[in-house]
């Protein structure tokens, strides 16, 4: 008789714990497989996309006042493009505001004054109504700096740009916004 046959005939003297584990072996395997599945699932779970980072701007702001067509107007587009280029390079914040309602200089003065109150470091004016509003608004706010692209009267705080070439207008806007950053460095 072989050893296996002899061992099979002998009564088992297992302890109570061993007997209990043998009786529960199916459950232990299932629990171990579940634990392994959870650990592997956690390890292979795709990482969440990082939170989008907001752009950190400098304290300076350059503002643009346009007519009702906004920055899509042919005369405003090169100014806005130049401002955006400078903002990307220098982190100076740029914003624009459209004149809402009647396109008159008197109505545009309200919008121009709101940009002054927003503490814009320089305010660009493009379009007939915004440019008409520059003179009276500049007289009321002598500490504000204005750049008018069109027919306006120059003053101590008003620079008038008459150039119609869109490339030079874009370059001028970019240079003025970039100068805001270099004045604070």
C-alpha positions as CSV (number, residue, x, y, z in Angstrom):
1,X,0.0,0.0,0.0
2,X,1.3,3.4,-0.9
3,X,1.7,6.3,1.3
4,X,-1.2,8.2,-0.2
5,X,-3.6,5.3,0.3
6,X,-2.4,4.8,3.8
7,X,-2.8,8.6,4.6
8,X,-6.3,8.5,3.0
9,X,-7.4,5.8,5.4
10,X,-6.0,7.5,8.5
11,X,-8.4,9.9,10.2
12,X,-7.3,13.5,9.9
13,X,-6.3,15.3,13.0
14,X,-6.6,18.9,11.8
15,X,-7.1,21.7,14.2
16,X,-10.4,23.5,14.3
17,X,-8.9,26.5,12.5
18,X,-7.6,24.4,9.7
19,X,-10.9,22.7,9.3
20,X,-12.7,26.0,9.3
21,X,-10.3,27.4,6.6
22,X,-10.9,24.3,4.5
23,X,-14.6,24.7,4.8
24,X,-14.3,28.4,3.8
25,X,-11.7,28.1,1.0
26,X,-14.2,29.1,-1.7
27,X,-14.9,32.4,0.1
28,X,-11.3,33.1,0.8
29,X,-10.4,32.7,-2.9
30,X,-13.3,34.9,-3.9
31,X,-12.3,37.6,-1.3
32,X,-8.6,37.5,-2.4
33,X,-9.6,37.7,-6.1
34,X,-11.9,40.7,-5.2
35,X,-9.1,42.4,-3.3
36,X,-6.6,41.9,-6.1
37,X,-9.2,43.3,-8.6
38,X,-9.7,46.4,-6.5
39,X,-6.0,47.0,-6.1
40,X,-5.3,46.5,-9.9
41,X,-8.3,48.6,-10.8
42,X,-7.1,51.4,-8.5
43,X,-3.6,51.2,-9.9
44,X,-4.8,51.3,-13.5
45,X,-7.5,53.9,-13.1
46,X,-6.9,56.8,-15.5
47,X,-5.6,59.9,-13.9
48,X,-7.9,62.9,-13.9
49,X,-7.1,65.7,-16.3
50,X,-5.2,68.4,-14.5
51,X,-7.2,71.5,-13.6
52,X,-6.9,74.2,-16.3
53,X,-4.6,76.9,-15.1
54,X,-5.8,80.4,-15.2
55,X,-3.5,83.0,-16.7
56,X,-1.8,85.1,-14.1
57,X,-1.8,88.7,-15.2
58,X,0.2,91.7,-14.1
59,X,-1.5,94.5,-12.2
60,X,-1.6,96.7,-15.4
61,X,-4.6,96.8,-17.7
62,X,-5.0,98.2,-21.2
63,X,-8.5,99.0,-22.4
64,X,-10.1,99.5,-25.8
65,X,-13.4,101.4,-26.5
66,X,-15.0,100.5,-29.8
67,X,-18.2,101.3,-31.6
68,X,-21.2,99.0,-31.7
69,X,-19.4,96.5,-34.0
70,X,-16.8,95.8,-31.3
71,X,-13.4,94.3,-32.1
72,X,-14.7,92.8,-35.3
73,X,-14.9,96.3,-36.9
74,X,-12.1,96.8,-39.5
75,X,-10.7,99.8,-37.6
76,X,-10.7,98.0,-34.3
77,X,-9.3,94.7,-35.4
78,X,-5.6,95.7,-35.7
79,X,-5.7,97.6,-32.4
80,X,-7.2,94.6,-30.6
81,X,-4.8,92.2,-32.2
82,X,-1.8,94.3,-31.2
83,X,-3.1,94.5,-27.6
84,X,-3.6,90.7,-27.5
85,X,-0.1,90.1,-28.8
86,X,1.4,92.3,-26.1
87,X,-0.7,90.7,-23.4
88,X,0.6,87.3,-24.3
89,X,4.2,88.5,-24.2
90,X,3.9,90.6,-21.1
91,X,0.9,89.3,-19.1
92,X,-0.7,92.8,-19.1
93,X,-4.4,92.4,-18.9
94,X,-6.4,93.7,-22.0
95,X,-10.1,94.3,-22.2
96,X,-12.5,96.0,-24.6
97,X,-15.9,97.6,-24.3
98,X,-18.4,98.4,-27.0
99,X,-20.4,101.6,-27.0
100,X,-24.0,100.5,-26.6
101,X,-26.9,102.5,-27.8
102,X,-26.7,105.7,-29.9
103,X,-23.3,106.0,-31.6
104,X,-22.6,109.6,-30.5
105,X,-19.7,111.1,-28.7
106,X,-21.9,112.1,-25.8
107,X,-23.1,108.5,-25.3
108,X,-19.5,107.2,-25.7
109,X,-18.3,109.5,-22.9
110,X,-20.2,107.4,-20.4
111,X,-18.4,104.2,-21.6
112,X,-15.0,105.9,-21.7
113,X,-15.5,107.2,-18.1
114,X,-16.3,103.7,-17.0
115,X,-13.0,102.5,-18.4
116,X,-11.2,105.2,-16.5
117,X,-13.0,104.1,-13.3
118,X,-11.8,100.6,-14.1
119,X,-8.2,101.9,-13.6
120,X,-7.0,101.1,-17.1
121,X,-3.4,102.1,-17.5
122,X,-4.0,103.2,-21.1
123,X,-7.3,103.6,-23.0
124,X,-7.5,103.1,-26.7
125,X,-10.4,104.6,-28.6
126,X,-11.4,103.4,-32.1
127,X,-14.4,104.4,-34.2
128,X,-16.2,107.7,-34.6
129,X,-18.2,107.9,-31.4
130,X,-15.4,106.7,-29.1
131,X,-12.8,109.1,-30.7
132,X,-15.2,112.0,-30.3
133,X,-15.6,111.2,-26.6
134,X,-11.8,111.3,-25.9
135,X,-11.4,115.1,-25.7
136,X,-14.2,115.8,-23.1
137,X,-13.4,112.7,-21.1
138,X,-9.6,113.4,-21.1
139,X,-10.4,116.9,-19.7
140,X,-12.4,115.4,-16.8
141,X,-9.8,112.7,-16.1
142,X,-6.3,114.3,-16.5
143,X,-4.5,111.4,-14.9
144,X,-5.8,108.9,-17.4
145,X,-3.9,108.2,-20.6
146,X,-5.8,108.0,-23.9
147,X,-4.8,107.0,-27.4
148,X,-7.3,107.9,-30.1
149,X,-7.1,106.2,-33.5
150,X,-8.8,108.8,-35.7
151,X,-9.6,112.5,-35.8
152,X,-9.2,113.8,-32.3
153,X,-7.4,116.8,-30.7
154,X,-4.1,115.9,-29.0
155,X,-3.6,117.0,-25.4
156,X,-1.4,116.4,-22.4
157,X,-3.0,113.0,-21.8
158,X,-4.2,112.3,-25.3
159,X,-2.1,110.8,-28.1
160,X,-3.7,110.9,-31.6
161,X,-2.8,108.2,-34.2
162,X,-3.9,109.1,-37.7
163,X,-2.1,106.2,-39.5
164,X,-4.5,104.1,-41.5
165,X,-2.0,101.3,-42.2
166,X,-3.3,98.3,-40.1
167,X,0.2,96.9,-39.6
168,X,1.5,100.1,-38.1
169,X,-1.6,100.5,-36.0
170,X,-1.2,97.0,-34.7
171,X,2.5,97.6,-33.9
172,X,1.6,100.9,-32.1
173,X,-1.0,99.2,-29.9
174,X,1.4,96.3,-29.1
175,X,4.2,98.8,-28.2
176,X,2.0,100.9,-25.9
177,X,0.7,97.8,-24.1
178,X,4.2,96.4,-23.8
179,X,5.4,99.7,-22.4
180,X,2.9,99.3,-19.5
181,X,4.7,96.2,-18.4
182,X,8.2,97.8,-18.7
183,X,7.2,100.9,-16.7
184,X,6.4,98.7,-13.7
185,X,9.5,96.4,-13.8
